């Protein structure tokens, strides 16, 4: 278990253990999805310290440098080791201009990068007395919808608040996406009212399968994960 002051090696180890356990429990598993910002504390003050450059689509596991892109290198190796397709939740990406993005990276069963999606719709919320969180203070938005080919057909990819916007889902459906995947990290203030409803809404709009993945919190962290 990682604490609130989690370090990157700790979160990568925990993510790897969960993937190992999932594959051991269901050896036939072919696709695994991690949640949004799985390796980074979800606070705007953490996005830059945890940011890393990302390799281009087509990069192979052996070509991804551990020193500069530790999260992506670990995910590529994990996908290759288990021979699974892996949607790596999302990580904090820094580009050559110093801009930060909330980016999801997809790996095929050899650990090759097959897709990258930068979160389109940044989540800014201010509920007096309950929650204030402004992604736009530190992150830049993506500028395109993302789909990729897979053994199961075309898959569309969004991140968290992207699910709120039917138009983006419909654009993915127009590219023949039959499955839409949304790694997320919904908050506990507004999330319970919206998570399931929005996933169902996008499934209804697009007549597609929709898969969401969000972090879980232990009710008694000292007793395990």
URVENQUI-V414430 format. One record per helix or strand of 2 or more residues. SS is the DSSP state (h for helix, s for strand). FROM is the first residue (numbers start at 0). TO is the last residue. Records with the same first field share a line. If there is no record, write none. Layout:
BEGIN
SS->FROM-TO ; FROM-TO
END
This chain:
BEGIN
h->7-24 ; 43-46 ; 60-62 ; 69-81 ; 134-136 ; 159-163 ; 165-173 ; 190-205 ; 220-222
s->30-32 ; 84-86 ; 90-93 ; 99-106 ; 112-117 ; 123-126 ; 130-133 ; 145-149 ; 152-158 ; 178-183 ; 208-213
END
